[in-house]
Amino acid sequence: MDGYLAEYKKRTRTSAKIFAKSSKLHVNGVSHNIRFYEPYPFVVKKSSGKNLTDVDDNDYADYWMGHWSLILGHGPKQVKESLKKQIEKSWMYGTVNEQTIRLSELISKAVPVAEKIRYVTSGTEATMYAVRLARSVTGKGIIAKIDGGWHGYTSDLLKSVSWPFAESESSGMVNEEKIVSIPYNDLEESLKILKKHSKDLAGVIIEPVLGGAGCIPATRDYLKGVEEFVHKNKSLFILDEIVTGFRFRYGCLYPTMKLDPDIVTLGKIAGGGMAIGVMCGKKEIMGFADTAGKKKSERSYVGGGTFSANPASMVTGYATLSSLKSKKSVYSKINSLGEFARKEITKAFDGRVAVTGKGSLFMTHFLQNGISEITNSAQASNCDTQTLQRYHFKMIAHDGIFFLPGKLGAISDAHSKEDIKKIVLASENF
Ligand SMILES: Cc1ncc(COP(=O)(O)O)c(C=O)c1O
């Protein structure tokens, strides 16, 4: 591995200097904890199509793809053109604009539950408001989330994210007892926990494919079982589709599983690479956020922010979704590339790995501790995560391939089968 470290340092000399400056100015040198990796992250100068180019002029085929937000690749023409046109008209109004309405018309047609929508500027805000809304609607306090579920940095949901789940993720948290955690894909155990808290259960928040914690699809029976319990209990079922929305098909994943969420959160792809978070849901639920004529004690005060529904994010979101709508073959292409990646990487490692995921998302787990399949984040966390880090780092240092070390990969329309074959070859060499 020392050889790869030396190779990386040799190829990224300018990045090293610039990152040293960044470290003086920023905590850990970064503005999102996960963007740091040892010895220092390369510094990006530009991006285009499938590639990131660093300040030393190294190109990397990118599978991080802007936190998985860039389904069409970096800087796709149609999105760039829309943004240029908008910039001519200016990029921040702070008032009602038609760009927002156009995006909402697309979302509400593609996501049937989006009878009412509120925009924010990050997924973190969308899930934070979804939690508050669930508490307002039900008059109850407890929110259940998944062991390993990541919904952003909201103080409510920053619990049981990383192994060991029982340990608090951060100091400075309050009312942690109001968040309970259930094991993914284990309906019996999850229902036991939910029943224990049923009286004060405001809602459950779940990703249909567990993202950061292992790229693990939920079974339909699991999600349906949780949803049925939640609805019988008069609590709310919140689906976090910030990663999965518009990722596998034009729309959300939940209709394909015949689920009936009350609130859905979106982000990432829906903003086409600009800042966005979307909270949407059934009219009667979202109606609680309507402030007209309500006393403070009756309303749920959620949503917004200075930059909410800014026209720049609205047009990049619109250009991305309308491109996907008019060219649905993007999905068959990237989904089958994902299938190919899972199969061929598993083969390259002679079955010593499990490659999880769905459609264009995939993640390699180095099996150990008797684990033979990955259906939840406890299993993912107990695989050999150090080898995963080394595998990803080797590809950055040696193969011109970028996965954020330890994280899942996302294939975009800018990638080709040849690109995936390069990952397979790099895997064989590793
Ligand atoms: C499932 C899920 N929910 C919420 C978030 C938070 O979104 P953001 O980073 O835009 O705040 C993320 C971010 O990765 C996510 O993966």
The ligand as an SDF file (V2000), in Angstrom:
LIG
                    3D

 16 16  0  0  0  0  0  0  0  0999 V2000
  -30.9020    9.4440    2.3830 C   0  0  0  0  0  0  0  0  0  0  0  0
  -30.3920   10.8220    2.6400 C   0  0  0  0  0  0  0  0  0  0  0  0
  -31.1740   11.7000    3.2960 N   0  0  0  0  0  0  0  0  0  0  0  0
  -30.7520   12.9510    3.5500 C   0  0  0  0  0  0  0  0  0  0  0  0
  -29.5110   13.3750    3.1570 C   0  0  0  0  0  0  0  0  0  0  0  0
  -29.0450   14.7740    3.4690 C   0  0  0  0  0  0  0  0  0  0  0  0
  -29.0200   15.5330    2.3100 O   0  0  0  0  0  0  0  0  0  0  0  0
  -28.0490   16.8060    2.2200 P   0  0  0  0  0  0  0  0  0  0  0  0
  -26.6640   16.2920    2.2070 O   0  0  0  0  0  0  0  0  0  0  0  0
  -28.4640   17.4660    0.9340 O   0  0  0  0  0  0  0  0  0  0  0  0
  -28.3400   17.6530    3.4090 O   0  0  0  0  0  0  0  0  0  0  0  0
  -28.6640   12.4990    2.4730 C   0  0  0  0  0  0  0  0  0  0  0  0
  -27.3210   12.9340    2.0370 C   0  0  0  0  0  0  0  0  0  0  0  0
  -26.5120   12.1850    1.5580 O   0  0  0  0  0  0  0  0  0  0  0  0
  -29.1100   11.1840    2.2240 C   0  0  0  0  0  0  0  0  0  0  0  0
  -28.3060   10.2900    1.6070 O   0  0  0  0  0  0  0  0  0  0  0  0
  1  2  1  0
  2  3  1  0
  2 15  2  0
  3  4  2  0
  4  5  1  0
  5  6  1  0
  5 12  2  0
  6  7  1  0
  7  8  1  0
  8  9  2  0
  8 10  1  0
  8 11  1  0
 12 13  1  0
 12 15  1  0
 13 14  2  0
 15 16  1  0
M  END
$$$$
